């Protein structure tokens, strides 16, 4: 690890991965002593335990598991800033029981993730991955009337599972394609939002059966684990496509592999996986599947905003003020 300051009297911040610009400059400008893991990969559990031993603040990633055992090793910790909108990697209840604030980065990655959702949606529907592989393999023999025929999008039905900020942003983009929008959510959204989006709240089974595109934006909870399983996939149209930029655990990946292999689903686009970075057997072999390496928030603007929000949360809490964006108590 690299240490950006040596004055042990200043509050200490552990950052578990190198950050994009503006990096740690905001934390340093606030007079904090910053230590950054110098490996561009998940920090090893033993290194994380050693690093938090004298840390007042922790800036961590979604890949870092923050549980009671880790917190036992962090007697000085006052704030955990999660570099993500989600927080299922953190035992929030246990942290707050110990007087440690937990913060996330909501809203700032909404538009970037919605853009990526549509990139996957269109690439899957129009079979762009297959077309690019054909050209790169120098196997393309020119235009043909029945070559790589894809699924139409304009005027079709978009089903959104999870109508939070990202789901609503995806729905807004669908208006430009004259799509009809169905959504499934634990609670109905405001009627004004439904009216503006032309969206209708329906049960999951109806959404799956009626949609030409199903886009997943639900959080990771015990209730949503493998929400899209073999039975759910069987309810979808064989011409439908499935897109997941939410959480990898929403899909039973072996069941998806079988549905795509057997032609019971036209295609899928995935940005998240259940056991990242490992893929379920068979996923990488499927031509009717577009894969992205967890790029949802990977725009320069979104990632910089996430850095600024994490830094702001740490600075505020260590100064004795309320966090800017505390993690919700429950979902």
ABEGO torsion letter per residue (X at the ends): XBBABABAABBBBBBABBBBOAEAAAAAAAGBBBBBBABBBBBBAAAAAAAAAABABBBBBAABBBBAAAAAABAABABBBBBBABAAABBAAAAAAAGBBBBBBBGAAAAAAAAAAAAAAAAAAAGAAAAAAAAAAGABAEBBAABGBBBBABGBBBBBBGBBAAAAAAAAAAAAAGBBBBBBBABBBBAAAAAAAGBBBBBAAAAAAABABBBBABBBBAAABGABBAAAAAABBAABBBBBABBAAABBAAAAAAAAAAGABABBBBABBABOABBBBGAAABAABBBBBGAAABBAAAAAAAAAAAAAAAAAAAAGBBBABBBBABX
